[in-house]
């Protein structure tokens, strides 16, 4: 019985974990992260909290995996995919979000 209770508690923690983590939308809406021409997220005011750094790292790792798949499937350079993704992400960023300009400064749309 005790083992079942422990397993149930562990399962509850695993299922609830994403609810504790910061969402990408919230981080963007709060002005903590923004899109860059490189196709990856950046932290608007480094160093950012551990939670923000983890979010950016995780999202950027997933993006790089996807960019690599797209590049391989289309026989093009990874850099081309990254740049196109960055351009599109910036163009689609809503008012109030931050984007990084070519000079390295952040601009709020």
N, C-alpha and C positions, 0 to 999 in steps of 0.2 A: 504494500500500500504506500509506504513511504517513497519507494522508488517511482511509483506512478505519479505521485504528487510532485516530486522533483523534476521528472520528465515534463509534466504539464507546465510547471513554472518555467523551465528552460524553453519550451516551445512558445510560451507567451512572450518571453523576452525576445526571442528571435523574430517573432511576428511583429512585435511592437517597435523593434529597433529602427526601422525606417521612419517611424513617426517622430522619433527623437532627433533624427538627423535633419540638418537644414536642407530645404529644398532649393533647387536651382532658381526657380521663379522667385522665391522669397529673397534669396541673396541678390538677385538682379534688381528686384523692386526696392530693396533696402539700400541700393547703391554700393554694395560690397564687392561685386564682381561685374565684369563687363566683357564684351566681345572685342576681339583683336583681329587685325587683318591677317594674322598668321593662321586663323582658323581655330584658335584655342582661347579659352577663358583666361582672363588675368584678374588679379586682385587690385582693386582701384586704389586702396590705401594700404600698401604693404606695411608690416608683414601679415596683417589680418589674424583673426583668431585661429586656433587649431582646427576648429570646425570648418571655417571658410577655406583654409589651406587644404584640408582633406577633401572637401567638396570639389575644389578646382582640380586637384590632382586626379581624383576619380573620374570626373567628367572628361578631362583632357586625355586620360589613358583610353577611355572608351572611344573618344573621337579619333584618336590616332589609329586605333585598331580598325575602325570603320574606314578611315581615309586610306589606310594601306590596302584594305580589301578593294575599295573602289579603284585605286591606282592600278593594282594588279589585274583586275577584271578588264580594265580599259586600256592597259598597256601604256600608261602615262606615268610621269614622275609624281612622287608623293607631294612634292612642293606645289605642283600645279593644283592638286586636289585641295591641299591646305589653303592656298590662296583663294581659290574659288569659294570654298566653304566660308572663309573669313569674310569675303566680300558680301556673300549672301546673308550671313548672320548679321553683319553691320547694317545692311539695307533693310533687313526685317526687324531690327530692334525698335521697339516702341518708344514713344516719347517718355522721357523720364529715366530711361536706362542709360548706362555709360558705355561709350566705345572709345577705344584707344586710337588716337590719330597717328599718322606716320612719324611725327616728331617725338612720339613717346608720351605725350600728355593725354590725359583723359578728358573727354567732353561728354557732358550730359545732354542728351537729345531733348 
